[in-house]
Amino acid sequence: YITAGEGNRVFGYTNDDMKKLLGLRLNKELYLCYFIMYMTLLYFYKDSSSYQFREYVKSENIIDETSKYLADITKKLDVLSTDEVEQDSFKAIALLWDELPAVTGNQEGDSARASKASRAGYVKLVFNFMLAQRLFVENADRYYPTDRMKALSENYFEEYRGRLYQLLGGEEEDA
């Protein structure tokens, strides 16, 4: 599979493209969606040496993972980061996430509509994007990774060792 590399404008999307596709206006909303995508990737794959260890994901799994990791990162930032922009970016994402209700109205978990009104709504926005990109297949509120998702994930862990992975508690040599 051909997948976008960092800065690849031929096969990738710009931040503005992604905001349009996801129906977002603000960078912090986009970065929250990126973080949710990353949490989804980590839910299935921890590194390139391990095969997929989960068969499917449900949106409540990603809501829980995102909440847990954002809380951990904001605690660690003062110690780990000397970059004020990085600190402010993660704090903005964490504050946005914390302000959101888990769900809106009487919707629960996977039955939530894609929106910016709740945590479940943001996860649904991301999952809808991943479905449209053929990274997921949905069946009964369960999302299964496709071969394309597996290829994208393997390339990420083999070729890119990101700052986000370090902040989440991974070591660079494990990435």
C-alpha positions in Angstrom: 0.0 0.0 0.0 1.1 3.5 -0.7 0.8 5.6 2.4 1.7 9.1 3.2 5.0 9.9 4.8 5.7 13.0 6.9 5.3 16.0 4.7 4.1 14.1 1.7 1.6 16.3 -0.1 1.0 13.8 -3.0 -0.4 11.0 -0.9 -1.2 12.8 2.3 -3.5 15.5 3.6 -2.6 18.9 4.8 -4.0 20.1 8.2 -6.4 22.3 6.3 -7.5 19.3 4.2 -8.1 17.3 7.3 -10.1 20.0 9.0 -12.4 20.2 6.0 -12.8 16.4 5.8 -13.6 16.2 9.5 -15.7 19.3 9.7 -13.4 21.1 12.1 -12.4 24.8 12.5 -9.8 24.9 15.2 -6.3 23.4 15.3 -6.9 22.1 18.8 -9.9 20.1 17.5 -7.8 18.7 14.7 -4.9 17.8 17.0 -7.4 16.0 19.3 -8.6 14.0 16.3 -4.9 13.2 15.5 -4.4 12.1 19.0 -7.5 9.9 18.8 -6.1 8.3 15.6 -2.9 7.7 17.4 -4.7 6.1 20.3 -6.5 3.8 17.9 -3.2 2.8 16.3 -1.7 2.0 19.7 -4.8 0.1 20.7 -4.0 -2.4 17.9 -0.3 -2.2 17.7 2.3 -1.3 20.3 5.3 -1.7 17.9 6.4 -3.2 14.6 7.7 -6.4 16.2 4.3 -7.4 17.6 1.4 -8.5 15.4 -2.0 -7.1 15.9 -3.1 -8.2 19.3 -6.7 -7.1 19.2 -9.3 -8.2 16.6 -11.5 -5.1 16.8 -12.1 -1.9 18.7 -15.2 -0.2 20.0 -15.5 3.5 20.5 -15.7 3.2 24.3 -12.2 1.5 24.2 -10.7 4.6 22.5 -12.6 7.0 24.8 -11.0 5.2 27.8 -7.5 5.0 26.3 -7.6 8.7 25.2 -8.7 9.8 28.7 -6.0 7.8 30.4 -3.2 8.9 28.1 -4.1 12.5 28.1 -4.2 12.5 31.9 -0.8 10.9 32.0 0.8 13.3 29.5 -0.4 16.4 31.2 1.1 15.1 34.5 4.4 14.4 32.8 4.7 17.5 30.6 6.3 19.7 33.2 9.1 17.2 33.7 9.5 15.9 30.1 9.1 19.0 28.0 11.2 22.1 27.8 9.3 23.3 24.7 6.5 25.7 25.7 4.7 25.3 22.4 4.6 21.5 23.0 3.3 21.9 26.6 0.6 24.4 25.5 -0.5 22.2 22.6 -1.0 19.1 24.8 -2.7 21.2 27.5 -5.1 22.6 24.9 -6.0 19.1 23.7 -6.4 17.9 27.3 -8.6 20.8 28.3 -10.8 20.4 25.2 -11.2 16.7 26.0 -11.9 17.3 29.7 -14.6 19.9 28.9 -16.5 17.4 26.8 -19.2 15.1 28.2 -18.6 11.4 27.5 -21.8 11.3 25.4 -24.6 13.7 24.6 -28.3 13.2 25.4 -29.4 9.6 25.6 -26.7 8.3 23.2 -24.3 5.7 24.6 -20.9 4.6 23.3 -20.9 3.4 19.8 -24.4 4.7 19.0 -23.2 8.3 19.2 -23.3 10.5 16.2 -20.2 12.0 14.8 -19.9 15.5 16.3 -17.8 17.9 18.3 -20.4 17.8 21.2 -18.9 14.8 23.1 -16.0 12.5 23.5 -17.9 9.8 21.8 -18.8 12.2 19.0 -15.1 13.0 18.3 -14.2 9.3 18.3 -17.1 8.7 15.8 -15.7 11.6 13.6 -12.3 9.8 13.6 -13.8 6.4 13.0 -15.9 7.7 10.1 -12.8 9.1 8.5 -11.0 5.8 9.0 -13.9 4.0 7.4 -13.8 6.3 4.4 -10.1 5.8 4.1 -10.6 2.0 4.2 -8.6 1.6 7.3 -11.5 0.1 9.2 -14.4 -2.2 8.4 -17.5 -1.8 10.7 -19.7 -4.6 11.8 -22.2 -4.3 14.7 -20.5 -1.2 16.3 -17.1 -3.0 16.1 -14.3 -1.7 14.0 -11.9 -4.2 12.4 -8.5 -3.1 10.9 -8.0 -3.7 7.3 -4.8 -4.7 5.6 -4.3 -1.1 4.7 -4.4 -0.1 8.4 -1.9 -2.9 9.2 0.5 -1.7 6.5 0.2 1.9 7.6 0.8 0.9 11.2 3.8 -1.2 10.4 5.4 1.6 8.4 4.8 4.0 11.2 6.6 1.9 13.8 9.4 0.8 11.6 10.3 4.2 10.1 9.1 6.9 12.5 10.0 7.3 16.1 7.8 10.1 17.3 7.9 12.5 20.2 4.3 11.5 21.0 5.4 7.9 21.5 8.1 9.1 24.0 5.6 11.1 25.9 3.2 8.2 26.2 5.9 6.2 28.0 7.5 4.3 25.1 11.2 4.2 24.6 12.7 5.3 21.3 14.4 2.0 20.8 11.0 0.2 21.3 9.2 2.3 18.6 
